[in-house]
Amino acid sequence: MKKGGSVYINKHEKMEKTITNEQVIAKVEKIMKQIDPNSKKQITELSENAQFKKMIEDIKGYVENYEEKDNFPADAYNKISELISYCDGQYKELTEKKVELQKQVKVNTALASILNEVYLFAITREDFSDYEKTLKANGLEEYINKLRTIATTDRKSEEYAECEKTVKSKINNLETNVHIEIDLERIEDKEKVLSYISIEFDNVLSKVTVQKEVTVEIEENIAEGATVEVVEDAYVEDTAEYAQYQEDVIIEVKESIWQRIMNSEIVQKIKAFLLQDVNLALPAALTGGTKTEE
């Protein structure tokens, strides 16, 4: 509504800002860079980022509100599908890593039990040589000398106390799996974000389709520059038969013309006029008969 040179918009009218197809593709590419494992910012941080969440909602809204559901832009569709596949791939890698860490927890728990048993042998000054091979095979070789110190030195010495503290600390770390538990928590947080992105986009993308162009490919087996030989059935002209056909047609046409002339109204009037006074013989060509002599 225009009034007094100014433009007024009804307050009930809602002006919505929509994003373009190109902007959607750019947002998807940005998300892929941000969730890259080599990115400086962790996925767990991004999940709490308002700008990151808005990008996801913008893309979802674009797909949900696209009017031509059966003719969705192929480039945007493929890019979002690529993001879903990327998230699924990352999720699979994290799951495999989580399984490995969970196995390591069991191994560490067992190693903690072994190291604790050897420590008990050391503080009681008993031989633990039978365990040395197991300790070496599981990356605990550096603790063998410390255990020997515990088994041989004065319990009140500083060296004894330092070695005992180091061994006990390792046993505690193996039992609690502190670092592994932290890694597992981070993995689970990442999995939640990746699964959220994948599921949300997969749900909205399943409601649209891309109109596929039907292309017809014509296979050409003719090499470039090659000549194409067209083989036709040999035709031998029958001149005698054609001459007879031509003669028959001409005769038929002539007879048809003369018949029309003889049946015409003017010829009939001429014949009637002439026959009133004189009995003349018309030419044979006009009467269709033969000339008679009197």
C-alpha positions in Angstrom: 0.0 0.0 0.0 1.5 3.3 -1.1 0.5 6.5 0.7 2.1 10.0 0.6 5.2 8.8 -1.3 6.0 6.1 1.4 5.5 2.4 1.3 3.8 0.7 4.2 3.7 -3.0 4.9 0.9 -4.5 6.8 2.2 -5.5 10.2 0.6 -8.9 9.9 2.6 -9.7 6.7 5.6 -11.8 7.5 8.7 -11.3 5.5 10.7 -14.5 5.4 14.3 -14.6 4.3 15.0 -17.7 2.3 18.4 -19.1 1.4 19.5 -20.0 -2.1 20.6 -23.3 -3.5 24.2 -22.1 -3.7 24.1 -21.0 -0.1 22.8 -24.4 1.0 25.7 -26.1 -0.8 28.2 -23.7 0.8 26.7 -24.4 4.3 27.0 -28.1 3.8 30.7 -27.8 2.7 31.4 -25.7 5.8 29.8 -28.3 8.1 32.0 -31.0 6.5 35.1 -29.0 7.1 34.1 -28.3 10.7 33.4 -32.0 11.6 36.6 -33.1 10.0 38.7 -35.1 12.5 41.7 -32.9 11.7 39.8 -29.7 12.5 41.1 -27.6 15.3 37.7 -27.4 16.9 36.3 -30.6 18.3 32.8 -31.8 17.3 31.8 -31.7 21.0 32.4 -28.0 21.0 30.5 -27.5 17.7 27.4 -29.2 19.2 27.1 -26.3 21.6 27.8 -23.7 19.0 24.7 -21.6 18.1 26.0 -20.8 14.6 26.7 -24.4 13.9 23.2 -25.4 14.9 21.7 -22.6 12.8 23.5 -23.9 9.7 21.9 -27.3 10.2 18.5 -25.9 10.8 18.8 -23.6 7.7 19.6 -26.6 5.5 16.8 -28.7 7.0 14.4 -25.8 6.5 15.4 -25.4 2.8 14.7 -29.0 2.1 11.5 -29.2 4.0 10.0 -26.0 2.5 11.1 -26.7 -1.1 7.9 -26.6 -3.1 8.7 -28.9 -6.0 9.3 -32.1 -3.9 9.7 -34.3 -7.0 12.1 -31.9 -8.7 14.6 -31.0 -6.0 17.9 -29.5 -7.2 20.3 -32.3 -8.0 23.5 -30.5 -6.9 22.1 -29.7 -3.4 20.6 -33.2 -3.1 24.0 -34.8 -3.9 25.9 -32.5 -1.6 23.6 -33.2 1.4 23.8 -36.9 0.6 27.6 -36.6 0.6 27.4 -35.0 4.0 25.2 -37.9 5.3 27.7 -40.5 3.9 30.6 -38.5 5.4 28.9 -38.6 8.9 28.2 -42.3 8.6 31.8 -43.0 7.6 33.1 -40.9 10.6 30.6 -42.7 12.9 31.8 -46.1 11.7 35.5 -45.1 12.4 34.6 -43.9 15.9 32.7 -47.1 16.6 35.7 -49.2 15.6 38.0 -47.0 17.7 35.6 -47.3 20.7 35.6 -51.1 20.4 39.4 -51.1 20.4 39.5 -48.9 23.5 36.9 -51.2 25.3 39.2 -54.2 24.5 42.1 -52.2 25.9 40.2 -51.6 29.1 39.9 -55.3 29.7 43.6 -55.8 28.8 44.6 -53.0 31.2 42.5 -54.5 34.0 44.3 -57.8 33.6 47.7 -56.1 33.4 46.9 -54.2 36.6 46.2 -57.5 38.3 49.5 -59.0 37.1 51.6 -56.0 38.0 50.0 -55.9 41.5 50.8 -59.5 42.0 54.4 -59.0 41.0 54.5 -55.9 43.3 53.4 -58.2 46.2 56.2 -60.6 45.4 58.6 -57.7 45.4 57.6 -56.3 48.8 57.8 -59.7 50.3 61.2 -60.3 48.8 60.1 -63.3 46.7 61.4 -64.2 43.2 59.2 -62.9 40.4 61.4 -63.8 37.5 58.6 -66.0 36.0 56.6 -62.8 35.4 59.3 -60.8 33.6 58.5 -62.2 30.2 54.8 -61.3 30.6 55.7 -57.7 31.7 58.0 -57.3 28.7 55.4 -58.6 26.2 52.8 -56.1 27.5 55.0 -52.9 27.5 55.8 -53.0 31.2 59.5 -53.7 30.9 60.5 -50.4 32.5 58.9 -51.5 35.8 61.0 -54.6 36.1 64.0 -52.7 37.5 61.8 -50.7 39.8 60.3 -53.9 41.2 63.8 -55.3 41.7 64.7 -52.2 43.6 61.7 -52.7 45.8 62.7 -56.3 46.4 66.3 -55.6 47.3 66.7 -52.1 48.8 66.0 -50.7 52.3 62.2 -50.0 52.6 63.0 -46.8 54.4 65.2 -45.5 51.5 64.2 -42.7 49.2 64.9 -44.9 46.2 62.5 -47.6 47.5 59.8 -45.0 48.2 60.1 -43.5 44.7 60.0 -46.9 43.0 57.0 -48.1 45.1 55.1 -44.8 44.3 55.7 -45.2 40.5 54.6 -48.9 40.5 51.5 -48.2 42.6 50.6 -45.3 40.3 50.8 -47.5 37.2 48.7 -50.2 38.9 46.0 -47.6 39.7 46.0 -46.1 36.2 45.6 -49.6 34.7 42.8 -50.4 37.0 40.8 -47.2 36.6 41.6 -46.7 32.8 41.2 -42.9 33.4 42.6 -41.8 30.0 40.6 -44.4 28.1 37.4 -43.5 29.9 37.9 -39.9 28.9 38.5 -40.9 25.3 35.4 -43.1 25.3 33.3 -40.2 26.6 34.6 -37.9 23.8 33.9 -40.6 21.2 30.3 -41.0 22.4 29.8 -37.2 22.3 31.1 -37.2 18.7 28.9 -40.1 17.8 25.8 -38.2 19.1 26.6 -35.2 16.9 27.3 -37.2 13.8 24.3 -39.4 14.2 22.1 -36.3 14.8 23.3 -34.7 11.5 23.0 -37.9 9.6 19.5 -38.8 10.8 18.1 -35.3 10.6 19.2 -34.7 7.0 18.3 -38.3 5.9 14.8 -37.8 7.2 14.2 -34.5 5.3 16.0 -35.7 2.2 13.8 -38.8 2.0 10.8 -36.5 1.4 12.2 -35.1 -1.9 13.3 -36.6 -5.1 15.5 -35.5 -8.0 14.0 -35.6 -11.5 16.3 -37.8 -13.5 17.0 -37.0 -17.1 16.5 -39.8 -19.5 19.3 -40.0 -21.9 19.2 -42.3 -25.0 22.6 -43.4 -26.2 22.9 -44.4 -29.8 25.7 -46.8 -30.3 27.7 -46.0 -33.4 29.9 -48.8 -34.7 31.0 -46.9 -37.9 34.5 -45.6 -37.6 35.2 -42.0 -38.3 35.9 -41.3 -42.0 34.6 -44.7 -43.1 32.2 -44.9 -46.1 28.8 -46.4 -45.7 27.8 -48.7 -48.5 24.1 -49.0 -49.1 23.1 -52.2 -50.8 19.9 -52.2 -52.8 18.1 -54.9 -54.7 19.1 -54.9 -58.4 16.2 -53.6 -60.5 15.9 -54.6 -64.2 13.5 -52.5 -66.2 10.9 -54.4 -68.2 10.5 -52.0 -71.2 7.9 -54.2 -73.0 5.6 -54.4 -70.0 6.0 -50.6 -69.3 5.2 -49.8 -72.9 2.0 -51.9 -72.8 1.0 -50.2 -69.5 1.6 -46.8 -71.0 -0.4 -47.6 -74.1 -3.3 -48.9 -72.1 -3.4 -45.8 -69.9 -3.3 -43.5 -72.9 -6.2 -45.4 -74.6 -8.2 -45.4 -71.5 -7.7 -41.6 -71.0 -8.6 -41.0 -74.7 -11.8 -43.0 -74.4 -12.7 -41.3 -71.2 -12.2 -37.8 -72.8 -14.2 -38.7 -75.9 -17.0 -40.2 -73.9 -17.3 -37.0 -71.9 -17.4 -35.0 -75.1 -20.1 -37.1 -76.6 -22.2 -36.9 -73.5 -21.8 -33.2 -73.2 -24.9 -31.0 -73.6 -23.6 -28.9 -76.4 -22.7 -31.9 -78.6 -26.2 -33.3 -78.0 -27.8 -30.0 -79.1 -25.7 -29.8 -82.2 -26.7 -33.4 -83.2 -30.4 -32.6 -82.6 -30.2 -29.4 -84.7 -28.4 -31.1 -87.7 -30.8 -34.0 -87.7 -33.9 -31.8 -88.1 -33.2 -30.8 -91.7 -30.5 -33.1 -93.2 -29.7 -36.6 -92.5 -25.9 -36.3 -92.3 -23.5 -38.9 -91.2 -21.3 -37.7 -88.4 -17.6 -38.8 -88.4 -17.0 -42.1 -86.9 -14.8 -40.6 -84.3 -17.8 -38.6 -82.9 -20.4 -41.3 -83.2 -18.3 -44.1 -82.0 -19.6 -46.0 -85.1 -18.6 -46.6 -88.7 -19.2 -44.3 -91.7 -22.1 -45.5 -94.0 -22.5 -44.8 -97.6 -25.8 -43.9 -99.2 
